[in-house]
Amino acid sequence: MWPLTGVAAVAGGLTLIGGLVVAGGPLCRHALPSRLTDPGLALQLAASTRDVETVLGQRVWCPGTPTTTATPTCLANKTTLDVQQSRDLVFIPVYVAFLVLVGLLVWRHGAPGGRWLGLLAVVLALGAGLCDVQEDRIIRVLLGPAPVCTVMPRPWAVAKWRMLCAVLALNIPLFLADRDLRGVGRWAGYAAIVLGVAALYFGGMQLATGDDTYLESALPVVAAAFTATWVAVAGRAWFPAGLLPGLDTLGRSPWLSRLAAWPDDEGPGC
């Protein structure tokens, strides 16, 4: 049975890989609602049929849509964003599992006085995942052959991003408790603290002002916070004494020892 930290490290690695896969694909770049520049985020935050059409660059044939709606011309966004939403439904349980596992680590190993924040992080991570699923379902209907425009993804997307920003800050007690951790894992934990606070700031500013550009500013911060959190957890699991001692330990593992002893063409009789 793998320890909880090791399972969390594997889940974090899968989360980073999944994030890269989900984000791929060609997109048109044109003026978007709410002064946003990322089409994927703009679609998530769409509050009306006109917003959706502006993001896609083409008509969305919903009942009652005005025939005078003018949008830029684009053929790539609808296809790419539909593919991204399909991939996202697979990605959601992966990143939620990672955040839940990290929350459990905070609860079990976090700094005294802050461990209860881990349970709150678990609840918010699950809530973010549920909101993400509902958001994807609405978007897929909007992008489908028979779109329904009475429900928009915005409320679910806003709730998801606010909860994700909060979760990354709630992990801080784990990194404050890693006083005996050395090397990359320790410094990644410090980076995760700074990035978690920054993510919380952007999410809080969007909540306070309603300005969606704060969420767009949060995107690279959230991605960096996920990465730093994974490196910190992986360091705790695999390299607690530092990278070089960890690599030495890995090199002494039975399966690597067998690879090192594999016969080559320079041995006797060759």
C-alpha atoms as an extended CHARMM CRD file, in Angstrom:
* protein
*
       270  EXT
         1         1  MET       CA              0.0000000000        0.0000000000        0.0000000000  PROA      1               0.0000000000
         2         2  TRP       CA              1.4740000000        3.3340000000       -1.0520000000  PROA      2               0.0000000000
         3         3  PRO       CA              1.5660000000        6.0770000000        1.5590000000  PROA      3               0.0000000000
         4         4  LEU       CA             -0.8330000000        8.9800000000        1.0930000000  PROA      4               0.0000000000
         5         5  THR       CA              1.9830000000       11.3400000000        0.0880000000  PROA      5               0.0000000000
         6         6  GLY       CA              3.1390000000        9.0340000000       -2.7060000000  PROA      6               0.0000000000
         7         7  VAL       CA             -0.3820000000        8.6660000000       -4.0840000000  PROA      7               0.0000000000
         8         8  ALA       CA             -0.8070000000       12.4520000000       -3.9900000000  PROA      8               0.0000000000
         9         9  ALA       CA              2.4780000000       12.9080000000       -5.8600000000  PROA      9               0.0000000000
        10        10  VAL       CA              1.3640000000       10.5430000000       -8.6310000000  PROA      10              0.0000000000
        11        11  ALA       CA             -2.0310000000       12.2740000000       -8.8480000000  PROA      11              0.0000000000
        12        12  GLY       CA             -0.2670000000       15.6430000000       -9.0970000000  PROA      12              0.0000000000
        13        13  GLY       CA              1.8980000000       14.4400000000      -11.9690000000  PROA      13              0.0000000000
        14        14  LEU       CA             -1.1770000000       13.1890000000      -13.8230000000  PROA      14              0.0000000000
        15        15  THR       CA             -2.8630000000       16.5380000000      -13.1610000000  PROA      15              0.0000000000
        16        16  LEU       CA             -0.0400000000       18.4890000000      -14.8110000000  PROA      16              0.0000000000
        17        17  ILE       CA             -0.0340000000       16.1710000000      -17.8240000000  PROA      17              0.0000000000
        18        18  GLY       CA             -3.8200000000       16.3980000000      -18.0890000000  PROA      18              0.0000000000
        19        19  GLY       CA             -3.7510000000       20.1740000000      -17.9260000000  PROA      19              0.0000000000
        20        20  LEU       CA             -1.4060000000       20.3030000000      -20.9070000000  PROA      20              0.0000000000
        21        21  VAL       CA             -3.5790000000       17.9030000000      -22.9070000000  PROA      21              0.0000000000
        22        22  VAL       CA             -6.8340000000       19.7510000000      -22.1810000000  PROA      22              0.0000000000
        23        23  ALA       CA             -5.4740000000       23.1580000000      -23.2100000000  PROA      23              0.0000000000
        24        24  GLY       CA             -4.2970000000       22.1280000000      -26.6830000000  PROA      24              0.0000000000
        25        25  GLY       CA             -5.8040000000       23.1350000000      -30.0140000000  PROA      25              0.0000000000
        26        26  PRO       CA             -5.9440000000       26.0940000000      -32.4570000000  PROA      26              0.0000000000
        27        27  LEU       CA             -8.0300000000       29.1110000000      -31.4680000000  PROA      27              0.0000000000
        28        28  CYS       CA             -8.9490000000       32.3810000000      -33.1700000000  PROA      28              0.0000000000
        29        29  ARG       CA             -7.9040000000       35.5400000000      -31.3620000000  PROA      29              0.0000000000
        30        30  HSD       CA            -10.3740000000       38.3990000000      -31.5000000000  PROA      30              0.0000000000
        31        31  ALA       CA            -12.1150000000       40.7960000000      -29.1250000000  PROA      31              0.0000000000
        32        32  LEU       CA            -13.9180000000       38.8960000000      -26.3570000000  PROA      32              0.0000000000
        33        33  PRO       CA            -16.5160000000       39.8480000000      -23.7290000000  PROA      33              0.0000000000
        34        34  SER       CA            -15.4610000000       41.4500000000      -20.4290000000  PROA      34              0.0000000000
        35        35  ARG       CA            -12.0630000000       42.4960000000      -21.8460000000  PROA      35              0.0000000000
        36        36  LEU       CA            -10.8440000000       38.8970000000      -21.6860000000  PROA      36              0.0000000000
        37        37  THR       CA             -8.2440000000       37.4540000000      -24.0610000000  PROA      37              0.0000000000
        38        38  ASP       CA             -8.5460000000       33.6970000000      -23.4290000000  PROA      38              0.0000000000
        39        39  PRO       CA            -11.4150000000       32.1260000000      -25.4580000000  PROA      39              0.0000000000
        40        40  GLY       CA            -11.7430000000       29.1290000000      -23.1490000000  PROA      40              0.0000000000
        41        41  LEU       CA            -12.1940000000       31.2510000000      -20.0390000000  PROA      41              0.0000000000
        42        42  ALA       CA            -14.4430000000       33.6940000000      -21.9080000000  PROA      42              0.0000000000
        43        43  LEU       CA            -16.7520000000       30.8290000000      -22.8860000000  PROA      43              0.0000000000
        44        44  GLN       CA            -16.8830000000       29.5880000000      -19.3090000000  PROA      44              0.0000000000
        45        45  LEU       CA            -17.8280000000       33.0710000000      -18.1220000000  PROA      45              0.0000000000
        46        46  ALA       CA            -20.3670000000       33.7280000000      -20.8800000000  PROA      46              0.0000000000
        47        47  ALA       CA            -23.5520000000       35.2640000000      -19.4630000000  PROA      47              0.0000000000
        48        48  SER       CA            -25.6490000000       35.4770000000      -22.6450000000  PROA      48              0.0000000000
        49        49  THR       CA            -26.0840000000       34.0010000000      -26.0940000000  PROA      49              0.0000000000
        50        50  ARG       CA            -24.3570000000       37.0580000000      -27.5490000000  PROA      50              0.0000000000
        51        51  ASP       CA            -21.3100000000       36.3830000000      -25.3530000000  PROA      51              0.0000000000
        52        52  VAL       CA            -21.1690000000       32.7870000000      -26.5960000000  PROA      52              0.0000000000
        53        53  GLU       CA            -21.4200000000       33.8850000000      -30.2240000000  PROA      53              0.0000000000
        54        54  THR       CA            -18.7040000000       36.4750000000      -29.7550000000  PROA      54              0.0000000000
        55        55  VAL       CA            -16.3590000000       33.8740000000      -28.2610000000  PROA      55              0.0000000000
        56        56  LEU       CA            -17.0750000000       31.3000000000      -30.9650000000  PROA      56              0.0000000000
        57        57  GLY       CA            -17.0140000000       33.8020000000      -33.8210000000  PROA      57              0.0000000000
        58        58  GLN       CA            -20.1610000000       32.2690000000      -35.3060000000  PROA      58              0.0000000000
        59        59  ARG       CA            -23.9070000000       32.0120000000      -34.7610000000  PROA      59              0.0000000000
        60        60  VAL       CA            -25.4610000000       29.8440000000      -32.0850000000  PROA      60              0.0000000000
        61        61  TRP       CA            -28.8580000000       28.8480000000      -33.4270000000  PROA      61              0.0000000000
        62        62  CYS       CA            -30.9240000000       28.9730000000      -30.2430000000  PROA      62              0.0000000000
        63        63  PRO       CA            -34.6810000000       29.5360000000      -30.3040000000  PROA      63              0.0000000000
        64        64  GLY       CA            -35.3670000000       33.2640000000      -30.1440000000  PROA      64              0.0000000000
        65        65  THR       CA            -31.8290000000       34.3690000000      -31.0460000000  PROA      65              0.0000000000
        66        66  PRO       CA            -32.0120000000       37.7390000000      -32.8750000000  PROA      66              0.0000000000
        67        67  THR       CA            -31.0820000000       37.3970000000      -36.5250000000  PROA      67              0.0000000000
        68        68  THR       CA            -29.1920000000       40.6910000000      -36.4010000000  PROA      68              0.0000000000
        69        69  THR       CA            -26.5060000000       39.3830000000      -34.0070000000  PROA      69              0.0000000000
        70        70  ALA       CA            -23.1250000000       40.2890000000      -35.5100000000  PROA      70              0.0000000000
        71        71  THR       CA            -20.0110000000       38.3430000000      -34.5540000000  PROA      71              0.0000000000
        72        72  PRO       CA            -16.4950000000       37.9870000000      -35.9350000000  PROA      72              0.0000000000
        73        73  THR       CA            -15.8600000000       35.1780000000      -38.3930000000  PROA      73              0.0000000000
        74        74  CYS       CA            -14.0730000000       32.1650000000      -36.9310000000  PROA      74              0.0000000000
        75        75  LEU       CA            -14.2850000000       28.4550000000      -37.6860000000  PROA      75              0.0000000000
        76        76  ALA       CA            -11.7520000000       27.0130000000      -35.2490000000  PROA      76              0.0000000000
        77        77  ASN       CA            -13.0350000000       28.0530000000      -31.8300000000  PROA      77              0.0000000000
        78        78  LYS       CA            -16.1910000000       25.9440000000      -31.7280000000  PROA      78              0.0000000000
        79        79  THR       CA            -14.3830000000       22.7410000000      -32.7030000000  PROA      79              0.0000000000
        80        80  THR       CA            -11.3990000000       23.2830000000      -30.4280000000  PROA      80              0.0000000000
        81        81  LEU       CA            -13.4560000000       24.3430000000      -27.4070000000  PROA      81              0.0000000000
        82        82  ASP       CA            -15.8030000000       21.3820000000      -27.8490000000  PROA      82              0.0000000000
        83        83  VAL       CA            -12.8220000000       19.0140000000      -27.8330000000  PROA      83              0.0000000000
        84        84  GLN       CA            -11.4170000000       20.7650000000      -24.7570000000  PROA      84              0.0000000000
        85        85  GLN       CA            -14.6980000000       20.3130000000      -22.8990000000  PROA      85              0.0000000000
        86        86  SER       CA            -14.7350000000       16.5990000000      -23.7280000000  PROA      86              0.0000000000
        87        87  ARG       CA            -11.1990000000       16.2020000000      -22.3970000000  PROA      87              0.0000000000
        88        88  ASP       CA            -12.0470000000       18.2960000000      -19.3540000000  PROA      88              0.0000000000
        89        89  LEU       CA            -14.6610000000       15.7700000000      -18.2190000000  PROA      89              0.0000000000
        90        90  VAL       CA            -11.8340000000       13.2310000000      -17.9170000000  PROA      90              0.0000000000
        91        91  PHE       CA             -9.4520000000       15.7700000000      -16.3830000000  PROA      91              0.0000000000
        92        92  ILE       CA            -11.8320000000       16.9080000000      -13.6270000000  PROA      92              0.0000000000
        93        93  PRO       CA            -11.6620000000       13.7590000000      -11.4470000000  PROA      93              0.0000000000
        94        94  VAL       CA             -7.8600000000       13.7600000000      -11.7820000000  PROA      94              0.0000000000
        95        95  TYR       CA             -7.2600000000       17.2920000000      -10.4790000000  PROA      95              0.0000000000
        96        96  VAL       CA            -10.0090000000       16.9340000000       -7.8490000000  PROA      96              0.0000000000
        97        97  ALA       CA             -8.3570000000       13.7330000000       -6.5830000000  PROA      97              0.0000000000
        98        98  PHE       CA             -5.0280000000       15.5650000000       -6.3270000000  PROA      98              0.0000000000
        99        99  LEU       CA             -6.5200000000       18.4800000000       -4.3890000000  PROA      99              0.0000000000
       100       100  VAL       CA             -8.4520000000       16.1260000000       -2.0910000000  PROA      100             0.0000000000
       101       101  LEU       CA             -5.2990000000       14.1200000000       -1.3500000000  PROA      101             0.0000000000
       102       102  VAL       CA             -3.3250000000       17.2900000000       -0.6170000000  PROA      102             0.0000000000
       103       103  GLY       CA             -6.1510000000       18.4540000000        1.6540000000  PROA      103             0.0000000000
       104       104  LEU       CA             -5.9420000000       15.1600000000        3.5440000000  PROA      104             0.0000000000
       105       105  LEU       CA             -2.1790000000       15.6690000000        3.8780000000  PROA      105             0.0000000000
       106       106  VAL       CA             -2.8470000000       19.1120000000        5.3670000000  PROA      106             0.0000000000
       107       107  TRP       CA             -5.2700000000       17.5330000000        7.8300000000  PROA      107             0.0000000000
       108       108  ARG       CA             -2.8220000000       14.7920000000        8.8270000000  PROA      108             0.0000000000
       109       109  HSD       CA              0.5480000000       16.5470000000        8.6210000000  PROA      109             0.0000000000
       110       110  GLY       CA             -0.1170000000       20.2880000000        8.5170000000  PROA      110             0.0000000000
       111       111  ALA       CA              1.1410000000       22.8440000000       10.9950000000  PROA      111             0.0000000000
       112       112  PRO       CA             -0.6980000000       22.6580000000       14.3560000000  PROA      112             0.0000000000
       113       113  GLY       CA             -3.6690000000       24.9670000000       14.4460000000  PROA      113             0.0000000000
       114       114  GLY       CA             -4.1660000000       24.8640000000       10.6920000000  PROA      114             0.0000000000
       115       115  ARG       CA             -4.8940000000       21.2060000000       10.0420000000  PROA      115             0.0000000000
       116       116  TRP       CA             -8.6530000000       21.7480000000       10.0020000000  PROA      116             0.0000000000
       117       117  LEU       CA             -8.1180000000       23.8670000000        6.8850000000  PROA      117             0.0000000000
       118       118  GLY       CA             -7.3070000000       20.6250000000        5.0950000000  PROA      118             0.0000000000
       119       119  LEU       CA            -10.8650000000       19.3720000000        5.5950000000  PROA      119             0.0000000000
       120       120  LEU       CA            -12.1990000000       22.6850000000        4.2900000000  PROA      120             0.0000000000
       121       121  ALA       CA             -9.8950000000       22.3040000000        1.2720000000  PROA      121             0.0000000000
       122       122  VAL       CA            -11.3330000000       18.8260000000        0.6190000000  PROA      122             0.0000000000
       123       123  VAL       CA            -14.8880000000       20.1770000000        0.6850000000  PROA      123             0.0000000000
       124       124  LEU       CA            -14.0450000000       23.0790000000       -1.6380000000  PROA      124             0.0000000000
       125       125  ALA       CA            -12.1190000000       20.8170000000       -4.0370000000  PROA      125             0.0000000000
       126       126  LEU       CA            -15.1340000000       18.5270000000       -4.3510000000  PROA      126             0.0000000000
       127       127  GLY       CA            -17.3920000000       21.5470000000       -4.8030000000  PROA      127             0.0000000000
       128       128  ALA       CA            -15.1330000000       22.9340000000       -7.5370000000  PROA      128             0.0000000000
       129       129  GLY       CA            -15.2280000000       19.6020000000       -9.3360000000  PROA      129             0.0000000000
       130       130  LEU       CA            -19.0250000000       19.4500000000       -9.2250000000  PROA      130             0.0000000000
       131       131  CYS       CA            -19.2740000000       23.0210000000      -10.5310000000  PROA      131             0.0000000000
       132       132  ASP       CA            -16.8140000000       22.1780000000      -13.3010000000  PROA      132             0.0000000000
       133       133  VAL       CA            -18.8890000000       19.1820000000      -14.4020000000  PROA      133             0.0000000000
       134       134  GLN       CA            -22.0690000000       21.2820000000      -14.5190000000  PROA      134             0.0000000000
       135       135  GLU       CA            -20.2440000000       24.0460000000      -16.4070000000  PROA      135             0.0000000000
       136       136  ASP       CA            -18.9750000000       21.5370000000      -18.9900000000  PROA      136             0.0000000000
       137       137  ARG       CA            -22.4290000000       20.0350000000      -19.4470000000  PROA      137             0.0000000000
       138       138  ILE       CA            -23.9400000000       23.4470000000      -20.1740000000  PROA      138             0.0000000000
       139       139  ILE       CA            -21.1570000000       24.3830000000      -22.5960000000  PROA      139             0.0000000000
       140       140  ARG       CA            -21.4400000000       21.0960000000      -24.4730000000  PROA      140             0.0000000000
       141       141  VAL       CA            -25.1550000000       21.7220000000      -24.9640000000  PROA      141             0.0000000000
       142       142  LEU       CA            -24.4040000000       25.2330000000      -26.2440000000  PROA      142             0.0000000000
       143       143  LEU       CA            -21.8710000000       23.8250000000      -28.6960000000  PROA      143             0.0000000000
       144       144  GLY       CA            -24.0600000000       20.9180000000      -29.7570000000  PROA      144             0.0000000000
       145       145  PRO       CA            -26.3840000000       20.5630000000      -32.7610000000  PROA      145             0.0000000000
       146       146  ALA       CA            -29.4670000000       21.6210000000      -30.7540000000  PROA      146             0.0000000000
       147       147  PRO       CA            -28.2460000000       24.3420000000      -28.3880000000  PROA      147             0.0000000000
       148       148  VAL       CA            -30.3340000000       25.5230000000      -25.4500000000  PROA      148             0.0000000000
       149       149  CYS       CA            -29.5610000000       29.1030000000      -24.4750000000  PROA      149             0.0000000000
       150       150  THR       CA            -31.7480000000       29.4730000000      -21.3920000000  PROA      150             0.0000000000
       151       151  VAL       CA            -28.9030000000       28.4140000000      -19.0750000000  PROA      151             0.0000000000
       152       152  MET       CA            -25.3850000000       29.8560000000      -19.1860000000  PROA      152             0.0000000000
       153       153  PRO       CA            -22.1870000000       28.4250000000      -17.6650000000  PROA      153             0.0000000000
       154       154  ARG       CA            -21.1110000000       31.6160000000      -15.9140000000  PROA      154             0.0000000000
       155       155  PRO       CA            -22.4350000000       31.0060000000      -12.3530000000  PROA      155             0.0000000000
       156       156  TRP       CA            -20.8480000000       27.5650000000      -12.2080000000  PROA      156             0.0000000000
       157       157  ALA       CA            -17.5440000000       28.7560000000      -13.6820000000  PROA      157             0.0000000000
       158       158  VAL       CA            -17.2500000000       31.7110000000      -11.3040000000  PROA      158             0.0000000000
       159       159  ALA       CA            -17.9550000000       29.4580000000       -8.3060000000  PROA      159             0.0000000000
       160       160  LYS       CA            -15.4050000000       26.9050000000       -9.5560000000  PROA      160             0.0000000000
       161       161  TRP       CA            -12.5940000000       29.4150000000       -9.9800000000  PROA      161             0.0000000000
       162       162  ARG       CA            -13.2420000000       31.0840000000       -6.6280000000  PROA      162             0.0000000000
       163       163  MET       CA            -13.1320000000       27.7170000000       -4.8620000000  PROA      163             0.0000000000
       164       164  LEU       CA             -9.9610000000       26.6390000000       -6.6600000000  PROA      164             0.0000000000
       165       165  CYS       CA             -8.2240000000       29.8870000000       -5.6980000000  PROA      165             0.0000000000
       166       166  ALA       CA             -9.2400000000       29.3120000000       -2.0790000000  PROA      166             0.0000000000
       167       167  VAL       CA             -8.1260000000       25.6580000000       -2.0350000000  PROA      167             0.0000000000
       168       168  LEU       CA             -4.6010000000       26.5190000000       -3.1590000000  PROA      168             0.0000000000
       169       169  ALA       CA             -4.2820000000       28.9460000000       -0.2390000000  PROA      169             0.0000000000
       170       170  LEU       CA             -5.7290000000       26.4480000000        2.2650000000  PROA      170             0.0000000000
       171       171  ASN       CA             -2.8200000000       24.0780000000        1.5520000000  PROA      171             0.0000000000
       172       172  ILE       CA             -0.3600000000       26.4600000000        3.2270000000  PROA      172             0.0000000000
       173       173  PRO       CA             -0.2910000000       24.6660000000        6.6560000000  PROA      173             0.0000000000
       174       174  LEU       CA              1.2500000000       21.6030000000        4.9690000000  PROA      174             0.0000000000
       175       175  PHE       CA              4.2070000000       23.5770000000        3.6400000000  PROA      175             0.0000000000
       176       176  LEU       CA              4.7320000000       25.4090000000        6.9310000000  PROA      176             0.0000000000
       177       177  ALA       CA              5.0780000000       22.0390000000        8.6590000000  PROA      177             0.0000000000
       178       178  ASP       CA              7.8450000000       20.7480000000        6.3590000000  PROA      178             0.0000000000
       179       179  ARG       CA             10.7240000000       22.0240000000        8.5220000000  PROA      179             0.0000000000
       180       180  ASP       CA             12.7560000000       18.8120000000        8.0760000000  PROA      180             0.0000000000
       181       181  LEU       CA             12.2260000000       18.6690000000        4.3270000000  PROA      181             0.0000000000
       182       182  ARG       CA             15.2830000000       19.6460000000        2.2850000000  PROA      182             0.0000000000
       183       183  GLY       CA             16.1110000000       20.7170000000       -1.2170000000  PROA      183             0.0000000000
       184       184  VAL       CA             13.6720000000       21.2810000000       -4.0570000000  PROA      184             0.0000000000
       185       185  GLY       CA             10.6010000000       20.0840000000       -2.1650000000  PROA      185             0.0000000000
       186       186  ARG       CA             11.0900000000       22.6300000000        0.6010000000  PROA      186             0.0000000000
       187       187  TRP       CA             11.6090000000       25.5830000000       -1.7290000000  PROA      187             0.0000000000
       188       188  ALA       CA              8.6850000000       24.4770000000       -3.8930000000  PROA      188             0.0000000000
       189       189  GLY       CA              6.5540000000       24.5250000000       -0.7560000000  PROA      189             0.0000000000
       190       190  TYR       CA              7.5540000000       28.1260000000       -0.0930000000  PROA      190             0.0000000000
       191       191  ALA       CA              6.6980000000       28.9720000000       -3.7110000000  PROA      191             0.0000000000
       192       192  ALA       CA              3.3210000000       27.2520000000       -3.3000000000  PROA      192             0.0000000000
       193       193  ILE       CA              2.6160000000       29.4540000000       -0.2650000000  PROA      193             0.0000000000
       194       194  VAL       CA              3.2870000000       32.6550000000       -2.2150000000  PROA      194             0.0000000000
       195       195  LEU       CA              1.3320000000       31.4640000000       -5.2600000000  PROA      195             0.0000000000
       196       196  GLY       CA             -1.5670000000       30.2600000000       -3.1140000000  PROA      196             0.0000000000
       197       197  VAL       CA             -1.8520000000       33.6780000000       -1.4850000000  PROA      197             0.0000000000
       198       198  ALA       CA             -1.7010000000       35.3230000000       -4.9270000000  PROA      198             0.0000000000
       199       199  ALA       CA             -4.4520000000       33.0280000000       -6.2550000000  PROA      199             0.0000000000
       200       200  LEU       CA             -6.6000000000       33.8520000000       -3.2460000000  PROA      200             0.0000000000
       201       201  TYR       CA             -6.0530000000       37.5640000000       -3.9020000000  PROA      201             0.0000000000
       202       202  PHE       CA             -7.1910000000       37.3500000000       -7.5340000000  PROA      202             0.0000000000
       203       203  GLY       CA            -10.2060000000       35.2150000000       -6.6350000000  PROA      203             0.0000000000
       204       204  GLY       CA            -11.1240000000       37.6070000000       -3.8390000000  PROA      204             0.0000000000
       205       205  MET       CA            -10.7980000000       40.6470000000       -6.0720000000  PROA      205             0.0000000000
       206       206  GLN       CA            -13.1160000000       39.0830000000       -8.6530000000  PROA      206             0.0000000000
       207       207  LEU       CA            -15.6050000000       38.3710000000       -5.8730000000  PROA      207             0.0000000000
       208       208  ALA       CA            -15.3580000000       41.9410000000       -4.5760000000  PROA      208             0.0000000000
       209       209  THR       CA            -15.4440000000       43.7730000000       -7.9110000000  PROA      209             0.0000000000
       210       210  GLY       CA            -17.0870000000       41.3650000000      -10.3760000000  PROA      210             0.0000000000
       211       211  ASP       CA            -14.2240000000       42.0960000000      -12.8030000000  PROA      211             0.0000000000
       212       212  ASP       CA            -13.4970000000       38.9010000000      -14.7680000000  PROA      212             0.0000000000
       213       213  THR       CA            -10.0160000000       40.0700000000      -15.7450000000  PROA      213             0.0000000000
       214       214  TYR       CA             -8.9270000000       39.1440000000      -12.2180000000  PROA      214             0.0000000000
       215       215  LEU       CA             -9.7960000000       35.5250000000      -12.9900000000  PROA      215             0.0000000000
       216       216  GLU       CA             -7.8060000000       35.6980000000      -16.2120000000  PROA      216             0.0000000000
       217       217  SER       CA             -4.8610000000       37.0690000000      -14.2320000000  PROA      217             0.0000000000
       218       218  ALA       CA             -5.3150000000       34.1430000000      -11.8540000000  PROA      218             0.0000000000
       219       219  LEU       CA             -4.9650000000       31.4990000000      -14.5880000000  PROA      219             0.0000000000
       220       220  PRO       CA             -1.1340000000       31.4200000000      -14.7910000000  PROA      220             0.0000000000
       221       221  VAL       CA             -0.9210000000       31.8120000000      -11.0090000000  PROA      221             0.0000000000
       222       222  VAL       CA             -3.2220000000       28.8220000000      -10.4610000000  PROA      222             0.0000000000
       223       223  ALA       CA             -1.2270000000       26.7490000000      -12.9640000000  PROA      223             0.0000000000
       224       224  ALA       CA              2.0400000000       27.6910000000      -11.2460000000  PROA      224             0.0000000000
       225       225  ALA       CA              0.5300000000       26.9650000000       -7.8130000000  PROA      225             0.0000000000
       226       226  PHE       CA             -0.5560000000       23.5020000000       -8.9630000000  PROA      226             0.0000000000
       227       227  THR       CA              2.9770000000       22.8660000000      -10.2490000000  PROA      227             0.0000000000
       228       228  ALA       CA              4.6770000000       24.1060000000       -7.0720000000  PROA      228             0.0000000000
       229       229  THR       CA              2.2720000000       22.0900000000       -4.9250000000  PROA      229             0.0000000000
       230       230  TRP       CA              3.0530000000       18.9500000000       -6.8910000000  PROA      230             0.0000000000
       231       231  VAL       CA              6.8300000000       19.4940000000       -6.6620000000  PROA      231             0.0000000000
       232       232  ALA       CA              6.5230000000       20.0880000000       -2.9110000000  PROA      232             0.0000000000
       233       233  VAL       CA              4.4250000000       16.9500000000       -2.3910000000  PROA      233             0.0000000000
       234       234  ALA       CA              6.6870000000       14.8850000000       -4.6690000000  PROA      234             0.0000000000
       235       235  GLY       CA              9.7270000000       16.1480000000       -2.7580000000  PROA      235             0.0000000000
       236       236  ARG       CA              8.1020000000       15.1090000000        0.4990000000  PROA      236             0.0000000000
       237       237  ALA       CA              7.2700000000       11.6680000000       -0.9230000000  PROA      237             0.0000000000
       238       238  TRP       CA             10.3520000000       10.8260000000       -2.9580000000  PROA      238             0.0000000000
       239       239  PHE       CA             13.1880000000       13.2240000000       -2.0230000000  PROA      239             0.0000000000
       240       240  PRO       CA             12.6950000000       14.2090000000        1.6420000000  PROA      240             0.0000000000
       241       241  ALA       CA             16.4600000000       14.5070000000        2.2190000000  PROA      241             0.0000000000
       242       242  GLY       CA             17.0350000000       16.4850000000       -0.9710000000  PROA      242             0.0000000000
       243       243  LEU       CA             17.2700000000       15.6940000000       -4.6720000000  PROA      243             0.0000000000
       244       244  LEU       CA             20.7530000000       14.1520000000       -4.7990000000  PROA      244             0.0000000000
       245       245  PRO       CA             20.2980000000       11.8220000000       -1.7860000000  PROA      245             0.0000000000
       246       246  GLY       CA             16.9060000000       10.8880000000       -3.2240000000  PROA      246             0.0000000000
       247       247  LEU       CA             18.4560000000        9.9850000000       -6.5530000000  PROA      247             0.0000000000
       248       248  ASP       CA             21.0730000000        7.9050000000       -4.7390000000  PROA      248             0.0000000000
       249       249  THR       CA             18.3010000000        6.0320000000       -2.9410000000  PROA      249             0.0000000000
       250       250  LEU       CA             16.4740000000        5.5540000000       -6.2260000000  PROA      250             0.0000000000
       251       251  GLY       CA             19.6400000000        4.2170000000       -7.8380000000  PROA      251             0.0000000000
       252       252  ARG       CA             19.9250000000        1.5680000000       -5.1140000000  PROA      252             0.0000000000
       253       253  SER       CA             16.4040000000        0.2920000000       -5.7640000000  PROA      253             0.0000000000
       254       254  PRO       CA             16.2660000000       -3.3720000000       -6.9310000000  PROA      254             0.0000000000
       255       255  TRP       CA             14.7250000000       -2.6760000000      -10.3240000000  PROA      255             0.0000000000
       256       256  LEU       CA             17.2800000000        0.0060000000      -11.2310000000  PROA      256             0.0000000000
       257       257  SER       CA             20.1000000000       -2.2050000000       -9.9570000000  PROA      257             0.0000000000
       258       258  ARG       CA             19.0010000000       -4.9110000000      -12.3930000000  PROA      258             0.0000000000
       259       259  LEU       CA             19.0470000000       -2.3970000000      -15.2480000000  PROA      259             0.0000000000
       260       260  ALA       CA             22.5480000000       -1.2630000000      -14.2540000000  PROA      260             0.0000000000
       261       261  ALA       CA             23.7250000000       -4.8980000000      -14.3130000000  PROA      261             0.0000000000
       262       262  TRP       CA             22.2380000000       -5.5470000000      -17.7830000000  PROA      262             0.0000000000
       263       263  PRO       CA             24.8860000000       -7.2150000000      -20.0140000000  PROA      263             0.0000000000
       264       264  ASP       CA             26.3930000000       -5.1050000000      -22.7980000000  PROA      264             0.0000000000
       265       265  ASP       CA             28.4600000000       -5.8230000000      -25.8990000000  PROA      265             0.0000000000
       266       266  GLU       CA             31.7410000000       -5.0090000000      -24.1320000000  PROA      266             0.0000000000
       267       267  GLY       CA             31.7090000000       -8.0320000000      -21.8510000000  PROA      267             0.0000000000
       268       268  PRO       CA             33.8280000000      -11.2030000000      -22.2470000000  PROA      268             0.0000000000
       269       269  GLY       CA             33.0610000000      -13.3210000000      -25.2350000000  PROA      269             0.0000000000
       270       270  CYS       CA             31.7990000000      -10.4740000000      -27.4150000000  PROA      270             0.0000000000
